[in-house]
Amino acid sequence: MRILLVDDDELLTQQLADFLGSQHYAVDVAADGEAGWDYALAADYDLIVLDVNLPKLDGIRLCQRLRQARYGKPVLLLTAQGDTADKVLGLDAGADDYLVKPCTLNELSARIRALLRRPGNLADPILRSGDLCIDPSTCEVTYQHQQLSLSPKEYGLLELFLRHPQRIFSSTSILEHLWSFDDAPGEDTVRTHIKRLRRKLKAVGADTMVDTVYGMGYRLRPPATSSPDLQKAARQDEAREAAIALWEKFKSPTLQRIASLEQAVAALESGALPEALRQVALADAHKLSGSLGMFGFLEGSRLSHAIEQELATASPTTVSQLQGLVTALRQAIEKPPQPSTEQPSSASQPSQPAAVILTSSAPSPAEGQAPIKVLAIDDDDTILATLQTMLSCWGIEVLTLDDPLQVWTRLAQEAPDLLILDVDMPELNGIDLCQQVRDHDTWNGLPILFLTAHRKPETILKLYNSGADDYVAKPFTEPEIITRIFNRVERHRLLQTWRKPPPVG
């Protein structure tokens, strides 16, 4: 599905574009109303998300112009103006829905899904074709209750076919629906993704789902039988078992970090907290706020973040409050992990317990392409071990490094496809390291993804200003980080292909 986002708030559009990209949407961004009009005429969008207060042409007038031109696709108004009169004005202009900022990304995603499914079966949000099912709210695909592990573009192809089961899509039309203007490849890439999708469907017995209509394109073959509902309870049980297994592996170092927090509180109660002990406790609280949520301890992640803030200015007068937070933290992790099978709701503020859900099969790399190699740099061994466990299930080779000063040696030795950085690291912080990579003659084009527990807008802005391509907040989910890695590596490899000089002769 392809979405046009029209908003002049650069930081907001970056956040929304990243989030929608993680939900398998192709996103184009226009910064003013006139540019939005041009984009809407130039491509076949499935939905437009439109701010009201825009330069050159405001959102109300743009919506009116689109409807006067018989533009029939859904339009969602997104604005800070929440008065009833403003809502009536927007709906009268032709908008299909109206969402007031600030809003959660979960709500935005739900509104988008609702608008996209209106032409179809309103009673059932699950897309079905025989025994093949897609749940757009979780981006999960099953065939006869077998879960398929698809890359973002493979998922997008399948969703496109299921939303329009009678339509034949040419390669050009598929490019228009699934790629934004900035990263649109050639038609050969479409054929490659079709082959990969068919191969994975064949592996579960659905090898005749996608038809080639010679001279025209591709379509979904009509189903011969129908399937029962998705077994969501089974998926939740599988996720819970995976989270508990990971927790048992990393429980001991987590308890050691909590013990260091308790030691800092005891020192503060005695009247003196040495600065060295404070810094150790601050580092442990920061790491806990990033890692606990991955095991399903969302409350533990929140408490750790609060402890980190208290420790920064802790004094004997605030020791009782800090003691209460640390006690609540230990009580929180005594409960079993509570994983969530939902997709991540926000890159900056996760709102659901985000336990890792491991898959049983990895997506095959595109024909002729090498497997993906990632270099992850973080001083938290829990995060590094989790990344190795998680990404290896997708055929991604993960190289880990806990000392950022060794990065140049490892880059020269391994030549990775993507670099994962943390912000807070000893000796050299991730933002400075990112800037150094961008200034390097050899590695300045390497995709860089940040994993960080920082959520302040000014910190996120520093990440992008230093040259980061993307960022994911800790705790993170498997679908979120896998999607980001595949998107960035795929785009980088396509750019490298386009920049290669043509063969001589």
N, C-alpha and C positions, 0 to 999 in steps of 0.2 A: 504494500500500500504506500502511496506517495502523498505527502502532506506539504502544503505551503504554509510557512509561518511568517506572518507580516507583523513586525514589531521593531521599534527603534531602540529598545533597551538591549544593548549588546550583551551584557552579562546574563540577562534573563534568557535571551534567545539562544545563547550558547548552552545554558543549562537545559532548556527545553529541547533543543536539537539533540543533545547528548542522550537525554532521557528517552525521547521518541526513537532515536536510533537504537537504543538498547531494547526497545520493544519491537524491533524489526521493521520500522517505518523508514522509508527514504524521505529525507527532509531537505527542502530548499528554504532559504531565508531571504526575505526582502525587508529593507530598513525604512521604506516609506510607501505611501499609498500608490503613487504612480508606478514605482517598481513592482508593487504587488499586482497591479493591473496588467503590466507587461508579462509577468511570470504566469499569471492565470491564463492568459491567451496563448502562451508559448508551450504549455505542457498540459498533460491530462492528469490533473490532481484528483485524488479521491476525497479530499477534504481540505478546507482552508481554515486556519486558526488566525484570527484577525484582531489586532488591538484597535481600540476606538481612537485614541489620541495619537495620530500619525502626522508626520510632516508631509507637505505638498498636497496630500489628499487624505482626509480623515477616514476612519474605518466605516462610519455610517454611510458616507457618500460613496465609498468604494463598494460597499455591499449593495447599495442601490444601483450603481452602474452595472455591477455583475448581473443582478437580477433583470435589469432592463435589457441586457444583452442575452437574455435567456440562458444564463449560466445555471445549470441545474444541480451541481454538486453541493454537499452540505457546507455551511459556513458557521463556525463557532466563534462568537465574539468573546474576547478575553480583555478585561479592562478593570481599572480600579474604581470606576464609577458604578456604585451599587444602588442608586436610587431607583425606585419603581418607574419613574418617568423615563430614566435612561434605558432601563430594560425594555420598556414598551417601544421606545424610539428605535432601539436596535432590532427588535423582532419585527416591527413594522417595516423596517428597511429591507427585510428579507432574510435575516439570520435564522438559522435553525435552532440555535441554543445560545445561551448567554451565561458566562462564568465570570464571577467577580474575583479579582486579585485582592489579597493574596489567597491562593488556593493550593491544595496539596496536589502533587503530581499523580497520586492515586485517583483523585477525583477527575482530574483532567483526562487521564487515560480511560477511565470508565465512560466519561462523556463522549470521547472520540469513538470508543467501541460501539456505544449505543447509536451514534449517528451513522457509523459505517454499516451497521446491520439493519437499518430501517427498511431498505427495500426488500429484505428477505424475511425470514421467519422470526418475528419479534418474540415469540414465546420461548425460543431456545437459542441462547447465545453460542452454543457449540456448532461449529461447521462440520457437516457430515457428508460423506459420499460412500455409501455401503458400509464396510467395516472400517473405513478410514475416518478419523475424527481429529479436529483441531480445536483446542480451547484457546481463543485469542487472549483471554485474561491471564493465562499462565504461559502462553506460547508453547504448550505441550502438544505433541503429535503422537497418536497411537493408531495401530492397525491390529484389530482383533486383540486388543488389550496389551499389545506389545508396544513399548515406547520407542520412538525413533529419535535418534540424535542427529539433528540437521544443523547445518551451518545457517547463519542468518539469511543469506540469499536463497538457499534451498527452501527454508521455511517460507520466505516471502513468495516464492514461485507457487508453492503448494497452496498457500492461503489465497493467492490471486485466482488460481484455478477453482478453488472451492467456493469463493464468493461469486464467481461468474461461471457456473458449470456449463452453460450453453455456448459460451463465447470462444472463438478461436483467436489466440493471441499471436501476432507476428513477433519476430525478435525485436523489431523497433518498438512495438507497443510494450513489450516486457521491459525494455530498457527505460522507457518513459515512466513506468509504474514503480520500478524497484530501485532505480538509481537517481540520485540528485544530479543537477547540472555539473557540480564540481567533481564528481568521481565517476561519470558515465563512461564505461569501457566500450569495446566493439562488440559486434554480434557474435564473434567467436566465444566470448565469455558466456553469453547466454547458452550457447550449445554445450559448453563445458558444464555449466550448472545443471542443465537438463539431464546430461549423462550421469552426473553424480547423484541427482535426485532419483533417477530411475534405478540406479544401482542399489541405493539404500531401500527403496520400496521393494525391489526384487528380493532383497535379503530377508524380508518379513513376509514374502508371498504375495506382494501387491505389484507384480512386475508389469501389469497391463493397465495401470491407472492413467498414464499420460500418453496420449496419442499424438503422432506427428501427422499433420494434414499437409501433404506435400504441396509446395508452392504457396502455402498460406501461413502456416505456423504450428502452434501446439494448442491442445485442448484437453480437458478432463474427460476420460471415458465414462459414460453413464454407468452407475453401479448396477450389479445384478441382484444384490441382496442388501439389506439394511443391517445395522449393528445395534447392540444395546448401549446403554449409557456408559460413559467413562467411569472407571472404578476409582473415584477420587480418594476413597478411604485407603485403598491399597497403596496409592502413591504417597499418602501422608505417612503410612506405616514405614514405607521404605525410607523416606526422608528422615524419620525419627531414628531408625536404626543406624543410618549413616552418621547422624549427628552424635549419637551416644558413643559409637565406635571411635570417632575422632576425639570426643571429650575424654575418654579413658586414656587415650594416647597422650594428651596434653594437659591432663589434670594436675600432675605433679608440679611442673614449672609454674602453672597458674597459682597454685597454693603458695609457692615460694614467694611470688610477687605480692600476694596479699599479706604474707607474713612480714615483708619489708614495710608495708604500709602500717601494720600494727606496731612494728618496732618504732617507726617515726612518731606515731601517736603516743607511745609510752614515753619516748624522749621528751615530747612536748609537754606531757603531763608532769614530768619531773622538773620542768622549768627551763630546759635548754634543748633546742633541736639543732644539732650541728649542721652546718650548711652542706657538708658532703652527704650526710644521711638524707637531708631534704631533697637533694638533687637525685639521689638513687630512687627515693620514693616517688618523686615527680615522674621519672622515666618509667617506673613500673606502672603507675596509674595510667599514664598515657598509653602504654602498650596494652593494658587490660581493657581500656575503653575501645581499642581497635580490634581486639581478638575475641572477647567474650561473646559478642553478638553473633559471631560465626558459628558458635556452638548452640545458639538458641537462647542465650542469656541476655536478652535485650535490656532488662532492668539492670543487670550487672554492668553492662556497657554504659548505661546512663549514670549509674552511681560512680563508676570509675572516673568518668568525665567530671562529675561534680567534685570528687576527691582531689583530682588534679588541680581544679580551680582553687579549692580551699588551701591546698598545700602551698600554692604560690605565694600566699599572704598569711600563712598560718602563724598564730601567736597563742600564748597560754590562755588568752581570753576567749578564743574560739575552739579550744580543744574539745569541748563537749559535743559541738556540732560535727567536728571531724570524726570523733569517736563513734557517733551514731551512724555516720555514712559508712565507715569501715565495717562496723558490726552488721549493718544491713547488707553490705556486699558479700560478706562471708555467708550469711543466711541465704542470699539469693542463689549462690552457686551450689548450695546443698540440695537444691531441687533438681530433678532430671531435666535435660535439655528439652526445649519446646520448639522444634524446627517449624518453619513455614514453607509450604510448597508454592507460595505466591512469588511472582516476579518482583524484583526490587521496585520500590515505589519512588525513590529519589536518590540521585547520586550524592546529594548533600545532606539529607536527613532521612535515613532509613526509618520507616515507620512500622516494620514488621520484624519479628525474630528472623534472622537471616542465616539459618544453618546451611551448611554445604550439602548439596544433593548430588551424589556421584552417579555418573551414567555408566552403562556397561559397555558401550561401544563408542569409538571415536570417529569423527567425520574424516573421510579420506581427503587428502590434499588434492588439489586440482591436478589433472594429468600433466606430467612434465615439470611439476613444481616440487621443490624440496620440502620436507616437513618443517614446521615452524620451530624456531629456536628462540627462547626467551632468556634474558639475563635479569634476574631479580636481585636488587640490592636493598637490604633491610637489616637492621641490627636486632630485630625480633625473630628469634629462631622458630617461634610458633607460626608466624606468618609465612616464613620461608618453607617450612615443612608442609603447611597447608597448601601452598601454591604448588609444590611438587606433587602432592597427592591428587589435587584437583585437576591440574592441567595435563598431567600424564595420561589421564583417562581419555583425553581428546587427541592423543597423539602429539602433544606439544612437549618438546624437550625443554626442561627447566634447569637452568644453571643458577646457582645461588651464590651470593657474596655478602658477607656481613661487614666488610671493611671497604668503604667507598674509595679509599686511597689506592686500592688495587684495581680500580675499574679499567684503567687504560691497558694494563697487562691482559686482563680477561677479554676485553674487546678485541685486541689484536689476536689473541689465541683462538677465540670462539666465533667472531663475526656474527653476532646474534641478529635476529630479524626485528627484535623489539626490546626496549629497556624498561624495566619496572623500578620505580624509585619510591622511597619514603621521604618525607620532609625532614623529620628529626632523626639525624644520625650522628654518631660521634665523629670528631675530626673535621668532617665536611658535610654540611646539610644538603638535602636533595635539591633545593632550589639553586644553590650555587653550582652544584654538580651539573644540573640540567643546562645552566648557562654556559658552562665550560664545554659540554658536549656540542651545543649549538655553535660555539666559536671554533670548534675543531675542524680542520680541513677535510678529514676523512669521515668523521662520524656525524657531521652536522645535519644530515638528512634522516638519521635513525629515528623511528617512531619512539616516543617516550610517553609512558603511562604512569601517573602517580597513584599510589595507594596511600591514603593518609587518614588519620583520625581528626584532622583539622576540618572545621566546617565554617569558619568565619569567611564572609565574602572577600575581605581584603587579602586573606591568605590564598584563597582560590585564584584571585586575580593575579597574585604574584606568581603562581604556578604557570599560568598561561603567558604572562609577560616574560617569564624566563625561557619560554620555548616549548612548554609541554603540549602534547597533542590532545591529551585527555586526562581525566582523573576519575577515580572511583573512591568513595569514602569507605573507610573501615567502620563497622564490619561490612563485608561485601558478600554477594551471593554468586554461586557458580554461573547461572545464566548471564548475569551482568558482566562479569569479567571476561568470560569466554567470548561474548558478543563483541566487547570492545577490542579484544586482542585480534580476533579474526577480521574485524572491519579495518583496523589500522594496518595490519600486515598485508591484507589483500590490496588495500589502496596503495600502500607503499610499493608493492611489487608491480602493480599496474603502471604506476608513475615511472618506475625504473624501466619497464618495457617500452613505454612511449618515448623515453629519452634516449634509448639506444639508437645509434646511427644506423641507417639502412645498410644492408649488406652490399658490398662492392661487387659489381658484375652481375 
